[in-house]
Amino acid sequence: MRKVLIVGAGQSGLQLALTLQAEQYEVTLVSARTPEEIRGGRVMSTQSMYYRALDIERRHGLSLWDEQAPRITGLRVSVADPEGNRPIDWQAPLKDYALAIDQRVKMAAWLELFVERGGKVEYRELTVSELDDLAFDHDLVVVAAGKGELGRLFERDDDRSPYAQPQRALSVAYVHGARTGGPDADAARFNALAGRGEIISYPGYTRSGGCEILLLEGVPGGPLDAFGDRPDPRTQWERMLGVLREHAPWEHDRFADAELTDEGGTLAGELTPAVSRPVGQLPSGRLVLGMGDAVVVNDPVTGQGANAACHAAQTCLESILAHGGGVFDWDWMQRTFDRYWEFARHVSMWTNAALQPPPPHVLEIFGAGMRFPAVGERFADGFANPEDLTTWFLDEQAAQAYIAECAEAAE
């Protein structure tokens, strides 16, 4: 029986651990926190998973919340000018529903499931030297934890990392009591505020049931960048409401009476989008494979983090199974990442572009979404299929040709 060590109990690490376990691999998982600590802590992220990623989870019996979680069935896009007018505002249906499961709920449950099925877990944070000691007894080591000392095992790939610092200040809140009636009740809402950032929200599922997840993406130094002092949760929520009141009153109306789901229902911070080289070397010379956030980090503005992590774990699983009894050497690790990068490069390209002021052709696309439903529907489906967006949404000539095609079809 082949032995695999996985460090990191997030979407990619736990998914890989559970799926390898189901294939009769002997898996040891290292988690910095117990299920109780995860479930009782602060929210860790925003996350919305679209149908391709959900299908992967279902294939492995890991989509445990289909029946109780609210479904995201559409996308509403608004573009607001500096005066607060919304010249662009439209809604499109998704081809299939998406889900947003609080990772406190999901990761705690998956971790407990792994243990119930006989998996071995070590609850601690590892140093590089400690990882080196553990690696000796395993055929393969996968690092799916991007923070701290272990993250430095993977060298930054400057050619694939255009940003050297965070491009957005992030503020997240999980709330109950938002006004969510109307035709967009089950939609994800994306508001682009000229020069200031983005306001994003969607239905989610947390420890106490259905909720609304709100994300403010503030351009550094702008009015949405108001949480650098890392306020306590209630102060943060009051401040977020103030930002909505001044800069997106239509959203403030929805959230004015909402309350935090719990005392851990907020998060504030920032991250620098980056891609790292996937193979790390321990002091002994042993090699480790980086996966998920350990090697590809994207800003949450396009909602792709959990989707990308799911695809990373699935690609790694398939590569391990196909390798059989072969040695997990540098070439195998690089090939495994290269397979994943064929998907992930589209996510990074789209997300990095979304952090810049929109070029004229993107505004033209958003405007066309009001006139031609097919344009809005294709953009909305790009959240599940980012490979498609890079063929037209990011290409001015292709975008204009597609809009012209839709206009002709509408005549």
GIPE-V567910 format. One record per helix or strand. SS is the DSSP state (alpha for helix, beta for strand). FROM is the first residue (numbers start at 0). TO is the last residue. If there is no record, write none. Layout:
ss->SS from->FROM to->TO
ss->SS from->FROM to->TO
This chain:
ss->beta from->2 to->6
ss->alpha from->10 to->21
ss->beta from->25 to->30
ss->alpha from->34 to->38
ss->beta from->48 to->48
ss->alpha from->50 to->58
ss->beta from->71 to->79
ss->beta from->87 to->98
ss->beta from->100 to->100
ss->alpha from->102 to->115
ss->beta from->119 to->122
ss->alpha from->127 to->134
ss->beta from->139 to->142
ss->alpha from->147 to->150
ss->beta from->155 to->155
ss->alpha from->157 to->159
ss->beta from->168 to->175
ss->beta from->186 to->192
ss->beta from->196 to->205
ss->beta from->208 to->217
ss->alpha from->232 to->246
ss->alpha from->248 to->254
ss->beta from->258 to->259
ss->beta from->265 to->268
ss->beta from->273 to->275
ss->beta from->278 to->280
ss->beta from->286 to->289
ss->alpha from->291 to->293
ss->beta from->295 to->296
ss->alpha from->299 to->301
ss->alpha from->304 to->322
ss->alpha from->329 to->353
ss->alpha from->359 to->370
ss->alpha from->372 to->380
ss->alpha from->385 to->391
ss->alpha from->395 to->409
